[in-house]
């Protein structure tokens, strides 16, 4: 993982919600899920901003090309971290909804199956069995 996005703790939270050992009032959980969705939207905006070509003005000197390559590598690293952060935030958002009973964990699995994902969280740090 590129950075610690708290996935281990979020998975424990999700499993507790799915098992019914952790519950939240619907209104509180939905407000939390909405806040997390705001975070997800902001992170996706950052992803889109990172895909814009901002490196065209470095010039043709060798030192400029080296600087450009360094900054491009940092941007790719940031992109990987944002992917992980978004996936973790999505799992957190779903955890809130499952904890409130607004959505069943089984429903999330069914949606993942319908869109062709064998494991809805396989892309998140290789973790399965949620």
PERACOR-V407612 format. One record per pair of residues at least 24 apart in sequence whose ideal C-beta (glycine too) atoms are under 10 Angstrom apart, sorted by the first residue. I is the first residue (numbers start at 1). J is the second residue. Records with the same first field share a line. If there is no record, write none. Layout:
I = J  J
This chain:
1 = 80  81  84  88  124  125  126
2 = 76  77  78  79  80  81  82  83  84  85
3 = 77  78  80  81  82  84  85
4 = 81  84  88
5 = 81  82  83  84  85  86  87  88  89  91  92  124  125
6 = 85  88  89  91  92
7 = 84  85  87  88  91  92  121  124  125  127
8 = 88  125  127
9 = 88  92
10 = 87  88  89  90  91  92  93  94  95  121  124  130
11 = 88  91  92  95  121  124  125  127  129  130
12 = 95
13 = 91  92  95  96  98  99
14 = 91  92  94  95  96  98  99  105  108  121  130
15 = 95  98  105  129  130
16 = 95  98  99
17 = 94  95  96  97  98  99  100  101  105
18 = 94  95  98  99  104  105  106  108  109  130
19 = 98  105
20 = 98  99  101  105
21 = 99
22 = 95  98  99
23 = 98  99  100  101
24 = 95  96  97  98  99  100  101  102
25 = 99  100  101
26 = 96  97  99  100  101  102
27 = 100
28 = 96  99  100
29 = 93  95  96  97  98  99  100  101  102  103
30 = 96  97  100  102
31 = 96  100
32 = 92  93  95  96  97  99  100
33 = 92  93  94  95  96  97  98  99  100  102  103
34 = 93  96
35 = 92  93  96
36 = 88  89  90  91  92  93  94  95  96  97
37 = 89  90  93  96
38 = 89
39 = 85  86  89  90  92  93
40 = 85  86  87  88  89  90  92  93
41 = 86  89
42 = 86  89
43 = 81  82  83  85  86  89  90
44 = 82  86
46 = 78  79  82  85  86
47 = 78  79  82  83  85  86
50 = 75  76  78  79  82
51 = 75  79
83 = 123  124
84 = 123  124  125
86 = 124
87 = 120  121  123  124  125  127
88 = 121  124  125
90 = 120  121  124
91 = 120  121  124  127  130
94 = 120  121  130
95 = 130
105 = 130
